[in-house]
């Protein structure tokens, strides 16, 4: 009986060894698949990192462009304010010029009347002093 038990034990050991071999092969296959998937994930992470770096650069460039636009807008607004102040100053100067021109026109009218009166007076004086002298 001992021989049949040893034979049975040897058969069981052989089956167990084959089972263990199959399990080890399955574990190796699963490990290989896991390693391949980890490598794919690492490659994807590398691609994502590259995309993130590109997006980050684009955001920085956009930020710089936005800052430049804001600076230009501020300068333009300042120039527009200066032009507005200058336009008001020109408008005020034109108004003052109009007032002064009106005063000159008024003075010219008064002066013209005074010259006419003076001319009339000189003519009357010359006629009165000539005592009958007529001029041709």
LINRAHU-V453209 format. One record per helix or strand of 2 or more residues. SS is the DSSP state (H for helix, E for strand). FROM is the first residue (numbers start at 1). TO is the last residue. If there is no record, write none. Layout:
BEGIN
ss & from & to
SS & FROM & TO
SS & FROM & TO
END
This chain:
BEGIN
ss & from & to
H & 2 & 130
END
